[in-house]
Amino acid sequence: MTSPWIIDVTSEDFEQQCVQRSHTVPVVLDFWAPWCGPCKLLGPLLERLAEEQSGRFVLARINIDQAQELAYDFGVQAVPTVLALRGGKMVGRFTGLIDEPELRRFLDAIQPPEHERLVAEAAADPAHAEEKLRQALELAPQDAQARIALARLLAEQDRWDEVQQQIAELEARGFLEPEAQELQARLRLRALAAEAGSVEACRAELAQAPQDRNRQWRLAQALAAAGQYEEAMQLCLELVRQDRHGLGEPARELMVQLFHLLGPDNELASRYRRQLSLALY
């Protein structure tokens, strides 16, 4: 049978065909054997329901005689054994032959919650993404990933006041995910851009009084807002070293925001994070 919803899987392609796929659709693993009588009854029933439900789940057939390693990994001791994966994790399991009503209940139970389904649909449907994400948040206001996805979408559209609202909702929990910290950093840099003025004007001002820390701080803000992160962080670092309990504190905070913006794997951020730690301790 050729069907997009029914696949035969081996140990070699299991990761791609099943684990990775389960992040977008539930995958039902049917461990069977050609010598197994009950398998010959359950297998066709699973195949019929996979066709009938047309993408609500993917049926992955695994012949244990040809995939003994997989059977061992999943602790399969008898066939038929059926497992369900969603998001890379097992969300259901049974062994033996069950009737159609019970099987339908099993397939219903492995489906993602409605709000998770809407978030997945939003990722695949940019034209209706905002609508679907807002629907998801109506159903599950605590869904941080849906709120972050909405905030990112709003940022792409330069709707920064609404981005701020979403970040505030997330921040009310007392913490922020790295993705939300990045958006928060972008918000703060936009505010700096409005306050600090141009890099050229700040440089000219500092040239008249190179030791003036207030002018150094204004230039650091202007540089950060303009995306000149390395020079901005160097100025901030000097302020931390020279004026720890004065302008050094907002300078430290700006460096932390830039670390969030650049991400944990950025070489520039890693270098200045180490230097900031040395300056503080």
HELIX and SHEET records of a PDB file:
HELIX    1   1 PHE A   14  PHE A   14  1                                   1    
HELIX    2   2 GLU A   15  GLN A   20  3                                   6    
HELIX    3   3 ARG A   21  HIS A   23  5                                   3    
HELIX    4   4 CYS A   39  GLN A   53  1                                  15    
HELIX    5   5 GLN A   68  ASP A   73  1                                   6    
HELIX    6   6 GLU A  100  ALA A  109  1                                  10    
HELIX    7   7 GLU A  114  ALA A  124  1                                  11    
HELIX    8   8 PRO A  126  HIS A  128  5                                   3    
HELIX    9   9 ALA A  129  LEU A  139  1                                  11    
HELIX   10  10 ALA A  144  GLU A  156  1                                  13    
HELIX   11  11 TRP A  160  GLU A  171  1                                  12    
HELIX   12  12 PRO A  178  ALA A  196  1                                  19    
HELIX   13  13 VAL A  199  GLN A  208  1                                  10    
HELIX   14  14 ARG A  213  ALA A  225  1                                  13    
HELIX   15  15 TYR A  229  GLN A  242  1                                  14    
HELIX   16  16 GLY A  248  LEU A  262  1                                  15    
HELIX   17  17 GLU A  267  LEU A  280  1                                  14    
SHEET    1   A 5 ILE A   6  ASP A   8  0                                        
SHEET    2   A 5 VAL A  58  ASN A  63  1                                        
SHEET    3   A 5 VAL A  27  TRP A  32  1                                        
SHEET    4   A 5 THR A  81  ARG A  86 -1                                        
SHEET    5   A 5 LYS A  89  THR A  95 -1                                        
END                                                                             
